[in-house]
């Protein structure tokens, strides 16, 4: 049981980080940026390529920089941030005053485009990611704990906490909240709304890239399509937690992660139907609490 | 059938080859009807030769071409040269009867080789039944084809046959309790059920049987459930991407139990993704260039010389299918379709490069699998 819970928290931590990305961007723009699943993928590949001594990109061999692990992770985060920023500037900025539906369709297109770029650069099959050396697994209460799971959960908590604090207590955070509340009023108060939106995208992308890096290290692979299912689960987590709320998104991630693992462990044939069960929980919770676990009731402006 | 990814290079090759093959097929079919008794013997070849799944068809064709070349170099069958009439089924069951009718109408054709997809072969069988033209397929593994027609044979083992052989093999190795993990689709389910049945018949106990989805990455929980019953070994009925992750997560959870897999796990990517965790893992295959037997070494050399690469198991099986047909025509003493079909049914212990070939009443192949083990990152013949 302990083992199942630990595994669920680690998986949930990854979903939580990615859910925070979806949640904050929804907050400022009122749209779902489907491309975060691909930012997740580019973050993982950024760290993988930076740490490798030799690597293959678009079918050609290159000498990799072979950076130490911590620096490679930094590169992965920067790659994620750059991809996120480019997506915002090129795809979404021209649509700032377009209907939400146009932005949503664009987001789906961007997501598919980035996945195709990933396939072109890194191939269609999975690339192995070496496991980080974190020492041996240890036993607690009869459960065997993997150090990576502890690292993932701690990093996820700290990163989400820092992000929340940034939004809550800093001037740029105040600008983000103001923009989320009322973009036009924020602009009238002298806030550079475009800059705030870009900043939000960059910060969200860093969270998504971090999630991708942790995911690739835990499961030992990176692939162009790796972000699709986690992206979907994180979006569910963000909605579940109350979209727009940072702690809510994280809690939503944990709920999805734990549900999946508990389903795999205790429901007969649960491993094969874990996704169905996770999405079933979404339907159930939204039926009971339409605004999500920690969300506030949104008043539709007419 | 095993999934594979195609690289840009092989796609280009497919495109180039398909043009050539299309040219072949149109010119060949225009010759139809010209087959006099002492002229060339024609063999039909049909498979999916274009599109995403063309690689099986093209690899089989290489095996067929090598066999035809060798037969003709030695004077053909009964002094008659052999030629191939090729047709692309495009992977579509709708094309199955069309191609079959084309072959039936060409009286020079004595037998048909190929088939990439079970669904296409199934749709074509009624047409072959009507004209009595025998088929020896070499890549289609669906159980629905078993006994579906008197003129249908295949030299590829069915998934169920292979799973059962693996079950008996594992039990023979002294393993008493196995935990089964399988991919939730026709392939994983079929192979694992056959494995479990054979293993239990041999006196073993299946402690648990858990399904997972193709594309799943997290096996921590099902690995723990599998280990909870203290099995002696783990059997994975699925493809290499998931098998590698299961092996890794099994090892990180502290278990050093032996792992058994299927032909779906035989890929260099199993080793690159699984690393040390798949070291010692046992899998099976109908053919392996790396673990070549005496019977296959001449074939491997000839193939490598002709195509500058190692033969895949599809190429080897298609080579054998061609040779079996040649043997049947020699036995029958004519290219009469009924006589050839009868000779095929009575083939017994034909020494192919993929081992001995015998067909059972349902047209399925009986024979021995090759068991392979990962050793130093390579697939080698498993120690008995």
Interface residues (C-beta under 8 A of the other chain):
Chain A: X3 X4 X7 X11 X59 X123 X124 X125 X126 X128 X131 X137 X144 X146 X219 X220 X221 X229 X260 X261 X264 X265 X269 X271 X272 X274 X275
Chain B: X5 X6 X7 X8 X9 X184 X210 X211 X212 X213 X215 X216 X217 X218 X219 X220 X221 X222 X224 X225 X241 X244 X245 X248 X252 X253 X254 X269 X272 X273 X275
